[in-house]
Amino acid sequence: MLEVSLGIDVEPDCPPYLATQYRGIEEGLPRVLDALDESGITVTCFCTGGVAERYPDHVADIVARGHELGCHGHTHRRFDRMGMDAARQELATSTAVLRAFGTPVTSFRAPNLQFPAAYLPLLEEAAFRVDSSQAKYKARYYVSRPRTRLTRIPASTTSSVLRLPAWLRDRWLTSLASPVVLFVHPWEFVDLTRERLRLDCRFRTGAPALADLRSVIALFRAQGARFARMDALGAAA
């Protein structure tokens, strides 16, 4: 059966460009969670510890709606730009904050999908079971396959693909191998078209992005896909 896992990377607005803004958390996140409720789908929300500290009610809402709470680091700093000790502390801080919400936090995704292979033992030490820090659309995925006890489930494509015109997007998405691992960010559901951002970050943001998400869910539903959280994919691997 075709399996689809949708993730939300819950972070400040479009880091590092708008990283002091949180319109995505305040405005975009409730919109996408409501859309998922309407679709009857639960997802994995990879949240930074910093967002959880700043917006605990929003994170509690994620858990209350039945979504998996995953870890996205604490500050959204890139792990490949910090030393081993700093990476260990980043993980310790974020996991302490997130697990205080009373739910298992066993899935991890690194900011920018950049996580050094040498740091995988840190995830094992922190009792993570699934790592989704790889990307099939990046060359590194095909070069390095380090041994680890973690189940590694790579992202299939980048988030902006979901906002492409349907005639192009749907052909691409339906060609992806199962499990299809997609992700979005709360800030994509806020109108950022007038912000000084790269085109791929700002085009069709806001209401069009929400319509696109609903369209993508309908596309895979029509294919008979089963939607699964990351922890479920990890347990089945």
RAVEN-V54169 format. One record per residue. N is the residue number from 0. RES is the residue in three letters. SS is DSSP state (H for helix, E for strand, L for the rest). PHI is phi in radians with two decimals (999 if undefined). PSI is psi in degrees with one decimal (none if undefined). Layout:
N/RES/SS/PHI/PSI, N/RES/SS/PHI/PSI
This chain:
0/MET/L/999/139.5, 1/LEU/L/-1.17/125.4, 2/GLU/E/-1.98/139.3, 3/VAL/E/-2.22/130.0, 4/SER/E/-2.08/118.0, 5/LEU/E/-1.76/133.7, 6/GLY/E/-2.14/153.8, 7/ILE/E/-2.11/119.6, 8/ASP/E/-1.53/101.7, 9/VAL/E/-1.53/104.4, 10/GLU/L/-2.60/171.3, 11/PRO/L/-1.05/170.4, 12/ASP/L/-1.15/121.7, 13/CYS/L/0.60/61.9, 14/PRO/L/-1.11/145.2, 15/PRO/L/-1.61/5.3, 16/TYR/L/-1.25/-42.8, 17/LEU/L/-2.15/30.7, 18/ALA/L/-1.18/-5.8, 19/THR/L/-1.68/2.6, 20/GLN/L/-1.86/152.9, 21/TYR/L/-2.38/34.5, 22/ARG/H/-1.11/-31.4, 23/GLY/H/-1.07/-41.3, 24/ILE/H/-1.26/-43.9, 25/GLU/H/-1.30/-36.2, 26/GLU/H/-1.99/-45.6, 27/GLY/H/-1.29/-41.6, 28/LEU/H/-1.06/-47.9, 29/PRO/H/-1.03/-35.3, 30/ARG/H/-1.13/-46.7, 31/VAL/H/-1.25/-35.0, 32/LEU/H/-1.15/-38.2, 33/ASP/H/-1.11/-41.2, 34/ALA/H/-1.09/-38.1, 35/LEU/H/-1.21/-37.8, 36/ASP/H/-1.03/-44.7, 37/GLU/H/-1.09/-33.0, 38/SER/H/-1.50/-11.8, 39/GLY/L/1.24/32.6, 40/ILE/L/-2.02/137.2, 41/THR/L/-1.89/146.2, 42/VAL/L/-2.30/179.3, 43/THR/E/-1.82/123.6, 44/CYS/E/-1.81/104.7, 45/PHE/E/-1.45/104.5, 46/CYS/E/-1.91/141.7, 47/THR/L/-1.37/148.7, 48/GLY/H/-1.09/-34.4, 49/GLY/H/-1.09/-42.1, 50/VAL/H/-1.13/-41.0, 51/ALA/H/-1.09/-36.8, 52/GLU/H/-1.20/-38.1, 53/ARG/H/-1.38/-33.5, 54/TYR/L/-2.28/63.2, 55/PRO/H/-1.08/-33.0, 56/ASP/H/-1.16/-35.7, 57/HIS/H/-1.19/-38.7, 58/VAL/H/-1.23/-39.4, 59/ALA/H/-1.06/-34.8, 60/ASP/H/-1.16/-39.8, 61/ILE/H/-0.97/-48.9, 62/VAL/H/-1.15/-42.4, 63/ALA/H/-1.10/-29.1, 64/ARG/L/-1.44/-0.1, 65/GLY/L/1.60/13.1, 66/HIS/L/-1.52/152.9, 67/GLU/E/-1.33/135.9, 68/LEU/E/-1.70/116.4, 69/GLY/E/-1.95/174.3, 70/CYS/E/-1.85/136.4, 71/HIS/L/-2.20/33.5, 72/GLY/L/1.39/-174.8, 73/HIS/L/-1.85/-44.6, 74/THR/L/-1.89/-4.4, 75/HIS/L/1.20/18.2, 76/ARG/L/-1.23/147.4, 77/ARG/L/-1.30/130.8, 78/PHE/H/-1.20/-26.9, 79/ASP/H/-1.34/1.1, 80/ARG/H/-2.05/18.3, 81/MET/L/-2.33/156.3, 82/GLY/L/-1.35/173.4, 83/MET/H/-1.02/-45.7, 84/ASP/H/-1.13/-41.5, 85/ALA/H/-1.14/-38.5, 86/ALA/H/-1.13/-41.8, 87/ARG/H/-1.07/-42.5, 88/GLN/H/-1.20/-39.5, 89/GLU/H/-1.03/-44.0, 90/LEU/H/-1.19/-42.0, 91/ALA/H/-1.10/-42.7, 92/THR/H/-1.15/-46.7, 93/SER/H/-1.18/-42.7, 94/THR/H/-1.16/-35.7, 95/ALA/H/-1.10/-43.1, 96/VAL/H/-1.15/-47.4, 97/LEU/H/-1.24/-40.8, 98/ARG/H/-1.25/-14.2, 99/ALA/L/-1.19/-12.1, 100/PHE/L/-1.40/1.1, 101/GLY/L/1.39/22.2, 102/THR/L/-2.26/147.5, 103/PRO/L/-1.06/136.3, 104/VAL/L/-2.13/94.0, 105/THR/L/-2.12/-1.2, 106/SER/E/-1.97/140.8, 107/PHE/E/-2.31/142.7, 108/ARG/L/-2.44/126.4, 109/ALA/L/-1.34/145.5, 110/PRO/H/-0.96/140.5, 111/ASN/H/1.05/13.4, 112/LEU/H/0.91/45.2, 113/GLN/L/-2.24/108.4, 114/PHE/L/-2.50/116.8, 115/PRO/L/-1.08/138.3, 116/ALA/H/-1.02/-32.1, 117/ALA/H/-1.14/-17.1, 118/TYR/H/-1.66/-2.9, 119/LEU/H/-0.98/-37.7, 120/PRO/H/-1.03/-26.2, 121/LEU/H/-1.14/-37.3, 122/LEU/H/-1.19/-39.8, 123/GLU/H/-1.09/-44.8, 124/GLU/H/-1.06/-33.2, 125/ALA/L/-1.51/11.1, 126/ALA/L/1.18/29.4, 127/PHE/L/-1.43/149.8, 128/ARG/L/-2.00/-27.6, 129/VAL/E/-2.21/135.6, 130/ASP/E/-2.12/125.4, 131/SER/L/-2.07/44.7, 132/SER/L/-1.66/-1.6, 133/GLN/L/-1.65/163.1, 134/ALA/E/-2.45/127.6, 135/LYS/L/-1.20/-15.2, 136/TYR/L/-1.63/8.9, 137/LYS/L/-2.03/138.3, 138/ALA/L/-1.04/-32.3, 139/ARG/H/-1.01/-31.4, 140/TYR/H/-1.03/-33.4, 141/TYR/H/-1.60/-5.4, 142/VAL/H/-1.75/-42.5, 143/SER/L/-2.06/123.5, 144/ARG/L/-2.27/71.5, 145/PRO/L/-1.17/152.2, 146/ARG/L/-1.37/138.8, 147/THR/L/-2.83/156.2, 148/ARG/L/-1.39/-12.3, 149/LEU/L/-1.24/148.1, 150/THR/E/-1.50/121.0, 151/ARG/E/-1.82/120.4, 152/ILE/L/-2.15/101.0, 153/PRO/L/-1.32/153.4, 154/ALA/E/-1.20/141.5, 155/SER/L/-1.46/-34.3, 156/THR/L/-2.77/162.9, 157/THR/L/-1.38/161.8, 158/SER/H/-1.15/-34.5, 159/SER/H/-1.14/-19.1, 160/VAL/H/-1.04/-33.4, 161/LEU/H/-1.16/-17.0, 162/ARG/H/-1.75/6.3, 163/LEU/L/-1.26/161.4, 164/PRO/L/-0.95/141.0, 165/ALA/H/-1.00/-36.1, 166/TRP/H/-1.11/-28.4, 167/LEU/H/-1.62/-45.0, 168/ARG/H/-1.07/-47.2, 169/ASP/H/-1.16/-37.3, 170/ARG/H/-1.10/-40.5, 171/TRP/H/-1.19/-48.6, 172/LEU/H/-1.11/-39.6, 173/THR/L/-1.31/-6.9, 174/SER/L/-1.59/-8.0, 175/LEU/L/-1.33/145.8, 176/ALA/L/-1.35/149.0, 177/SER/L/-1.37/139.9, 178/PRO/L/-1.37/138.3, 179/VAL/E/-1.50/115.8, 180/VAL/E/-1.90/110.4, 181/LEU/E/-1.99/156.3, 182/PHE/E/-2.60/154.3, 183/VAL/E/-2.36/173.7, 184/HIS/E/-2.20/145.8, 185/PRO/H/-0.99/-34.0, 186/TRP/H/-1.17/-18.4, 187/GLU/H/-1.19/-17.6, 188/PHE/H/-1.72/16.8, 189/VAL/L/-2.05/141.7, 190/ASP/L/-1.22/105.5, 191/LEU/L/-1.96/16.4, 192/THR/L/-1.12/-22.1, 193/ARG/L/-1.75/1.9, 194/GLU/L/-1.36/156.2, 195/ARG/L/-1.46/84.4, 196/LEU/L/-2.32/163.3, 197/ARG/L/-1.02/149.6, 198/LEU/H/-1.00/-41.6, 199/ASP/H/-1.15/-21.1, 200/CYS/H/-1.47/-27.0, 201/ARG/H/-1.96/-17.6, 202/PHE/L/-1.24/141.1, 203/ARG/L/0.90/37.0, 204/THR/L/-1.50/164.3, 205/GLY/L/1.54/-139.0, 206/ALA/H/-1.01/-40.4, 207/PRO/H/-1.04/-37.0, 208/ALA/H/-1.13/-37.8, 209/LEU/H/-1.17/-40.4, 210/ALA/H/-1.12/-38.1, 211/ASP/H/-1.13/-40.5, 212/LEU/H/-1.08/-46.0, 213/ARG/H/-1.05/-39.2, 214/SER/H/-1.15/-40.3, 215/VAL/H/-1.16/-41.8, 216/ILE/H/-1.05/-44.6, 217/ALA/H/-1.11/-37.7, 218/LEU/H/-1.02/-48.3, 219/PHE/H/-1.29/-32.3, 220/ARG/H/-1.04/-42.3, 221/ALA/H/-1.13/-23.6, 222/GLN/L/-1.48/-1.4, 223/GLY/L/1.36/22.8, 224/ALA/L/-1.26/152.3, 225/ARG/E/-1.82/127.6, 226/PHE/E/-1.57/131.9, 227/ALA/L/-2.39/142.1, 228/ARG/L/-1.26/162.9, 229/MET/H/-1.10/-37.5, 230/ASP/H/-1.13/-33.9, 231/ALA/H/-1.20/-41.4, 232/LEU/H/-1.09/-40.1, 233/GLY/H/-1.13/-39.5, 234/ALA/H/-1.18/-30.3, 235/ALA/H/-1.48/-15.9, 236/ALA/L/-1.22/none
